[in-house]
């Protein structure tokens, strides 16, 4: 099942899952608009297309015992063979990267999203149950770069939600997806710091005031204030993001 196929200059994304309808949100908001104008090419594939039995089986009991079920290598191997095969003779050959969401993977970060946003082709393999038979990962590694990636120190029911998180973080960095490029440049983590508090109209709301500096028209003063707020918030909430040896602001 494909949710869209267009020829684009930016990132092409393929997603393999046993729940293709999970990715309907990719038609909404900024990503939906970006797909409509051809900035993104996103296709979703049902893993069960590559099963060959009456029940379209995708899992079995784990070797060595233990709870849960493990996803079978056969459908995954054939799915990756087919989804990735059209790069074999293209200019993008060798530029394809397979991403496997898993709680045992490398922590996802803004820096990683920036790198992925420059890749011509990304394929997400969304596992379920106890995960995908690891021979699938080993086999894929012989043919393409493979990243096992975690979005946090917790376990989800499957890789779909994690893939949605990563896809949104990645694609909003592609030029043209977000209308105001300054917004992306000032995001949390873009400069290594958390973004400070933001305000809009009215000037007074329930007795709370917009900080006067933001209404001053003094762009240098506003920039200094924003930096100080970002530094304070980072030191308070995420001191691990500050360079080693840097001064910590008092709480």
N, C-alpha and C positions, 0 to 999 in steps of 0.2 A: 504494500500500500504506500503510495507516494503522496506527500503533502505538497509537492511543488517541484517542478523541474524547469529551470530557466538557465540560459547561458549568461554567466557573469564573469566579471574581472576579479571579484573578491574571493572570499572563501566559499568553497563547496563543502557541504556537510552531509554525510550519510549517517543514519542512525539505524541500528539493528536491535530489535526488541521483540518480545512476545506480546507486548501491549502497545502496538503502534498508535492507538487512539490517545494514549497518554500525552502525546506530543501535539495535540490540538492547540495548546496555548501559543505555539510558535507561529500561528496565523494572526495573533493579536498584537496590538500596540505597535511599538517601534519595529519589532522584527517582522510583523505582518506587512507594514508599510515598506520596509526595506526589500522584502521578497517581491512585493507587487511591482516595484520599480526596477527590479533586476539587480539589486545590490547583493543579494544572497541567493544561494541555490541550496535548498534543504530538502532531502528525500528521506522518508522513513520506510523501513523494510520490516516485514513480519518474519521473524525467524522460522516460524512454522512452515513457510513456503519450502524450506529445505529439508523437511521431514518426509519419510517414505512409508510410514505405517498408517493404519486406519485411524489411530487415535492421535496422530500428529505429536508423538512423544518427544519431549525436549529434555527430559531429566531421568535420572536413575539413582539408586542408593549409592552412597559413597564407599569406595574401596577402603578397607581397613576399619570399617564400622564408624559409628558416630551418628548424631542426629541430622535431620534434614535430608535434602536431596541435592545432587550435583548436576549441572547442565551438561548434556552429552556433547562429545567432541564432533561427531559426524555432522549434525546440522550447522554447528558454528563454523566448522572448517569449510563446508561447501558455501555457506553464506559469505564468508570473507573472500573465498576464491572468486565468487561471482561479482560481489560489490566492488572489489578492488581490482578486478581484471582489466577494466577499461582504461586503466592508467598505464598499462604495459607498454603501449606504443605512442604515448602522448608526451607533450612537452612537460607535463606535470609528473612524469614517471620519477620515482624516487622522492617526490615531495609529499606524498601521502603519508599521513601519520595516524596510527590507530591509538585511540584513547579508551582505556578500560576503567570505568569507575569502580572503585573497590575501597573499603575502609582500610585495607592493608597497603594502600598505595602512597605515593609521594604527596604531601599536602599541596593542594591547589592554592595558587597565589595570584595577585595582580601581575606580577612579573611573568608568570607562566601564561596568563591570559594574553598579555601583550605579544609574547612569542607566538602563541597559537594563531593570533589574529593576522599574522603575516604568512601563515601556511596556506598554500593554494587548496589543499584538500585535507579534511579531517573525517575520520570514521569513528563513531562511538559504538562500542559493543556493550550493551546493557545486560548484565547478568542478573540472575534471580536466585532464590534459594540460598544454598551455601556457596554459590559462585559457579564459574565456568571451569570445566576440566582444564587443568593447567597446561596440558599438552597443546591446547589450542593457542595459548599465549606463546609457548616455546616455538611452535611451528610458524606463527605469524612473525615472530622476531627474526626469523631467517629470511623474511621477504620484505620487511618494512620496519620503520621505527615504531616501537610500541611503548606507550606510557601507561602505567597503572597509577591512577590518580585518586586521591581521597579529598572530599570536601570538608572533612571534619572528623573529630574523634568520637564517632558514634556510628551505629549500624542502621541502615535503611532496609526496607523490604526488597529493594532492587536498585539497579543503576539508573533507572529512568529519571527520578527526581534530581539526582546528582548531575546527570547529563544536561538537564534543563538549566540548572544553575550555571554550569560551566559554559554552555552555549550562549546564554544571555550575557555573561561576563565577557566572553570573547568577542561576540559579534557587535556589541555596542562600541568596541574599539576600532571597528572598521570605518574608515573615512566615509562620511555621508549617512551612516546609520542613525547617529544622533545629530539632530539639526544644528546644535550649537557646539562646535568643537571645544570651546572654552570650558563648557560644562564637564567634559571628559577630562580635560587637562587639570581641572581643579578637584577632581574626585579624591576621596580617601585613597591612600596608597599610591596615587599617581606621582606624588612628590616624596613619598616615603613617610608621610605623616597622615594622620586621620584628618578629615575635613572638619573645620570648626562649625559652630552653630550658624544657621541661616534664618533670615527673616523676610517678611513681605508686608504689604499694607494690610490693615491700617497701622498708623504709627503707634497708637495706643490700643491695647486689647486686654480687657479684664484687669486693668490697672498695670499691665506690663508694657514697658516701652521698648521700641526698637533702639538699640545702642546709637547714641547721637552721632558717632563717627561715621556710621553708614549713611547718614543723611547729610553729611558735611560737604560732599562734592570734592573733597580732597583725596584724590586717588592714591597718592603716596601713603597718606595716613590710613586709608582703608586697607591697602595692601599690608601695611605693618600690623594692623589690628587682626586681620585674617590670619597672618602668619603666627602671631602670638597666641591666638585662640587655638589654632591647629597644634602648635607645640604643646600648649597646656593640656589639651584634650588627649594628645598622644602620650604625654608623660603620665597622665592620670590613669588612662584606661589601657594603654598598650605600650608600657615602657620598653618592652622587648623590641619595638620598632626603632628606637633611638640608637644612634651609633654608640658603640662601647666607649665609655669614658665621658660621654656628653653630660652636661648639667641636667639634673632633674628639677622640674619646677615643684614647689611645695604644693601639697594637696590643698 
